[in-house]
């Protein structure tokens, strides 16, 4: 597995990283999750992402990684614990970090991220919003000085709120999710340029849109999915036609596309099993996509340059849909 610099941190991380959301009870039995973790490490994956909000991911990873001697980088997050969560409560923030350390069975965390500081109305992270100040920044700075954490990160999903926080220059790493993939390119406008300008490590979450680009949904795209706008439907069909033309499986195309961007440090895979890990690693090891393929993908992406207003955040392929979600 090839590695890339994680921005200015001095760390080198594998191009493909393990997303902890599905390394939990969400993803199935502990033995299966543990097998996915061990297989990823065997194949050279050395970056693992988790969070208190990812079910029991921290606990599962703590057990799975116990006794592992090879070097790896682990990141977790602040947000969602303890409940009710108050980001202005210094003691609560410290408690959350202590819980993460205990569950992960570690004495330090390589990267600690603020979880979705960019989502309006979720949490009031900042005492002085115009300066992005508050207890959370003081806690992170103190923990970094003490060696409890090595680097400070941001984990967000918005395309235009997140760059304002990035531009403060106070963070080492950014994880941006749901907005940089084959068909969703909003992060290209401001998030990625801002992070690259700051020399930040850039991690792409949900490069396959949590399954919407992991496999084909031909029948649903052509004859169902009433929640799908006509431009998005036409775009999906154009993508499927292009896949037939070039003979590259959809999931492989999605992963290789993200990693064709030299500014990206790594992409998270949501693998639940050893087999899924092996398939994702095999796809990434084929390398960057040819220029002509990237050019055609850019044309297809431009068919829907921005997310339609009523489009669900997680595209509900294969399940019943009850109305638009926040995008």
C-alpha positions in Angstrom: 0.0 0.0 0.0 1.4 3.4 -1.0 1.6 6.1 1.6 1.2 9.9 1.3 2.2 12.8 3.6 -0.6 13.9 6.0 -0.2 17.5 5.3 2.3 19.3 7.6 2.0 16.7 10.4 5.1 14.8 9.3 3.1 11.6 9.3 2.8 9.3 6.4 -0.5 7.5 5.9 -1.8 4.8 3.7 -3.8 6.0 0.7 -6.7 3.9 1.9 -7.8 4.2 5.5 -10.3 2.4 7.6 -13.4 4.2 8.6 -14.6 3.2 12.0 -18.3 3.9 11.5 -18.8 0.3 10.3 -16.2 -1.2 12.6 -18.8 -1.4 15.3 -22.0 -3.2 16.2 -23.5 -1.4 13.2 -21.4 -3.5 10.9 -22.1 -6.9 12.4 -20.5 -9.3 14.9 -17.3 -8.3 16.8 -15.4 -11.2 15.2 -16.2 -9.9 11.7 -15.2 -6.3 12.6 -12.0 -7.5 14.2 -11.2 -9.5 11.1 -11.6 -6.4 8.9 -9.3 -4.4 11.2 -6.6 -7.1 11.2 -6.8 -7.7 7.4 -6.5 -3.9 6.8 -3.4 -3.7 8.8 -1.9 -6.8 7.1 -2.4 -5.1 3.7 -0.7 -1.9 4.8 -3.5 0.3 5.9 -2.1 2.4 8.8 -4.8 5.1 9.4 -8.0 4.3 11.3 -10.8 6.8 12.0 -13.4 6.6 14.7 -15.7 8.7 16.9 -17.8 8.5 20.0 -20.9 8.8 17.8 -20.0 5.7 15.8 -21.9 3.2 18.0 -19.3 1.2 19.9 -16.6 1.7 17.3 -14.0 2.9 19.8 -14.6 -0.1 22.1 -14.3 -2.6 19.2 -11.1 -0.9 17.9 -9.6 -1.0 21.4 -10.2 -4.7 21.6 -9.1 -5.4 18.0 -5.9 -3.4 18.2 -4.9 -4.7 21.6 -1.4 -6.3 21.3 -0.9 -5.0 17.7 2.8 -4.0 17.4 2.9 -2.5 14.0 2.7 1.3 13.7 -0.6 2.9 12.9 -2.3 6.3 13.2 -5.6 6.6 14.9 -8.0 9.6 15.0 -11.1 10.1 17.1 -13.4 13.1 17.7 -15.1 15.4 20.2 -18.9 15.6 19.9 -21.9 13.7 21.1 -20.5 12.5 24.5 -21.5 13.0 27.2 -25.2 13.4 26.7 -26.6 16.0 26.6 -23.5 17.2 24.9 -22.4 20.8 25.7 -19.3 21.9 23.8 -18.9 24.9 26.2 -18.4 22.5 29.1 -14.6 22.0 29.6 -15.1 19.1 32.0 -17.4 17.3 29.6 -14.9 17.7 26.8 -12.1 16.3 28.9 -14.4 13.4 30.1 -15.0 12.5 26.4 -11.3 12.4 25.7 -10.7 10.3 28.8 -13.4 7.9 27.6 -11.9 7.6 24.2 -8.5 6.8 25.7 -10.0 4.2 27.9 -12.1 2.5 25.2 -9.2 2.6 22.7 -6.8 1.3 25.3 -4.2 4.0 24.5 -2.4 6.7 26.4 -2.7 9.2 23.5 -4.7 9.8 20.3 -2.8 10.8 17.2 -5.5 13.1 15.8 -8.4 14.5 17.7 -11.0 16.2 15.6 -13.9 18.5 16.3 -16.9 16.5 15.0 -19.0 18.6 12.6 -18.2 22.1 13.9 -19.6 23.3 10.5 -23.2 22.0 10.8 -25.4 25.0 11.7 -27.6 24.5 14.7 -26.1 21.2 15.8 -23.8 22.5 18.6 -22.6 26.0 19.6 -18.9 25.2 19.6 -17.7 28.7 19.6 -17.9 31.4 22.3 -16.8 34.0 19.8 -18.0 32.7 16.5 -16.2 35.3 14.5 -12.9 34.1 16.0 -13.7 30.4 16.4 -12.8 30.6 20.1 -14.1 28.8 23.1 -13.4 26.0 25.6 -13.0 23.4 22.9 -9.9 25.3 21.5 -8.4 25.7 24.9 -8.9 22.0 25.7 -7.4 20.9 22.4 -4.4 23.2 22.9 -3.9 21.9 26.5 -4.1 18.3 25.4 -1.7 18.8 22.6 0.9 20.5 25.0 0.5 17.5 27.3 1.0 15.0 24.6 -2.4 13.4 25.1 -3.1 14.3 21.4 -0.6 14.9 18.7 -2.6 16.9 16.1 -5.9 18.8 15.9 -8.4 18.2 13.2 -11.8 19.1 11.8 -14.4 16.6 10.7 -17.2 18.2 8.6 -19.6 17.9 5.8 -20.5 21.4 4.6 -19.0 22.9 1.5 -19.0 26.6 2.5 -19.1 26.8 6.3 -16.1 24.5 6.8 -13.6 26.6 4.8 -14.1 29.6 7.2 -12.8 27.4 10.0 -10.0 26.0 7.9 -8.8 29.5 7.0 -8.0 30.2 10.7 -4.9 28.1 10.2 -5.4 26.5 13.7 -5.9 23.0 12.5 -3.6 20.2 11.1 -6.0 17.9 9.4 -9.5 18.0 7.8 -11.9 15.2 7.2 -14.5 16.2 4.7 -17.3 13.8 4.0 -20.2 13.4 1.4 -18.9 16.2 -0.8 -16.1 14.8 -2.9 -16.8 11.8 -5.0 -17.6 10.8 -8.6 -20.8 12.8 -8.7 -20.6 15.1 -5.7 -17.9 17.7 -6.1 -18.9 20.6 -3.8 -15.6 20.3 -1.8 -13.6 21.2 -4.9 -14.9 24.8 -4.8 -13.6 25.9 -1.4 -12.9 23.1 1.1 -10.0 21.4 -0.7 -8.3 24.6 -1.9 -8.5 26.1 1.6 -7.1 23.0 3.2 -4.3 22.8 0.6 -3.4 26.4 1.1 -3.0 25.8 4.9 -0.9 22.7 4.3 -3.4 20.5 6.0 -3.8 16.8 5.7 -6.9 16.1 3.7 -9.0 13.0 4.4 -12.0 12.1 2.3 -14.8 10.4 4.0 -17.6 8.6 2.3 -15.9 8.5 -1.2 -18.6 6.1 -2.2 -21.5 8.1 -0.7 -22.1 5.4 1.9 -23.1 2.9 -0.7 -24.8 5.1 -3.4 -21.6 4.7 -5.5 -20.5 1.3 -4.1 -22.7 -0.7 -6.6 -25.1 -0.2 -9.4 -28.8 0.4 -8.9 -29.8 0.2 -12.6 -33.5 -0.8 -12.2 -34.1 1.7 -9.4 -32.4 4.6 -11.3 -34.3 3.8 -14.5 -37.7 3.0 -13.1 -38.0 4.0 -9.4 -36.4 6.3 -6.9 -39.1 9.0 -7.1 -36.9 11.1 -4.7 -34.3 11.5 -7.5 -34.3 14.7 -9.6 -34.3 14.2 -13.4 -30.8 15.8 -13.7 -29.4 13.4 -11.1 -31.1 10.5 -12.8 -29.6 11.4 -16.2 -26.2 11.8 -14.5 -26.4 8.4 -13.0 -27.3 6.8 -16.3 -24.5 8.6 -18.0 -22.1 7.3 -15.3 -23.4 3.7 -15.7 -23.0 4.0 -19.5 -19.4 5.2 -19.1 -18.7 2.3 -16.7 -19.9 -0.1 -19.4 -17.6 1.6 -21.9 -14.4 1.5 -19.9 -15.0 -1.8 -17.9 -14.0 -0.4 -14.5 -16.3 -1.5 -11.6 -18.2 1.4 -10.0 -16.6 1.1 -6.5 -13.1 0.8 -7.9 -13.7 3.9 -10.1 -14.9 5.9 -7.1 -11.9 5.1 -4.9 -9.4 5.6 -7.7 -11.0 8.9 -8.6 -10.6 10.4 -5.1 -7.0 9.3 -4.9 -6.2 10.7 -8.3 -6.2 14.1 -6.6 -2.6 14.6 -5.4 -3.8 17.0 -2.6 -5.8 14.1 -0.9 -3.8 12.3 1.8 -6.1 9.3 2.1 -9.7 8.1 1.6 -11.8 6.2 4.2 -13.3 2.9 3.3 -16.4 1.7 5.1 -15.4 -2.0 5.0 -17.3 -4.4 7.2 -15.4 -7.6 6.5 -12.1 -9.0 5.4 -13.4 -9.5 1.9 -14.5 -5.9 1.5 -11.1 -4.7 2.8 -9.3 -6.9 0.2 -11.5 -5.7 -2.6 -11.0 -2.0 -1.7 -7.2 -2.4 -1.3 -7.0 -4.2 -4.7 -8.9 -1.4 -6.3 -6.7 1.4 -4.9 -3.5 -0.5 -5.8 -4.4 -0.1 -9.5 -3.4 3.6 -9.1 -4.6 6.9 -10.4 -7.1 7.0 -13.2 -5.9 8.0 -16.7 -6.3 11.6 -17.8 -9.0 10.8 -20.4 -11.1 8.9 -17.9 -10.8 11.8 -15.4 -11.8 14.3 -18.1 -14.9 12.3 -18.9 -15.8 12.0 -15.2 -15.6 15.7 -14.9 -18.0 16.1 -17.8 -20.5 13.8 -16.1 -20.1 15.5 -12.7 -20.8 18.9 -14.3 -24.3 17.6 -15.3 -25.3 18.3 -11.6 -22.6 20.6 -10.3 -24.4 21.2 -7.0 -26.6 19.1 -4.8 -30.3 19.6 -5.6 -32.2 21.3 -2.7 -34.5 18.4 -1.9 -32.0 15.6 -2.4 -31.7 13.3 0.6 -28.3 13.5 2.4 -28.0 9.7 2.2 -29.4 8.5 -1.0 -32.0 5.9 0.0 -31.4 3.3 -2.7 -32.9 -0.1 -1.8 -35.0 1.2 1.1 -38.2 3.1 1.6 -38.0 6.9 1.6 -40.0 9.1 3.8 -39.0 12.6 2.7 -36.1 14.9 2.1 -33.3 15.1 4.6 -30.8 17.9 5.3 -28.1 18.1 2.7 
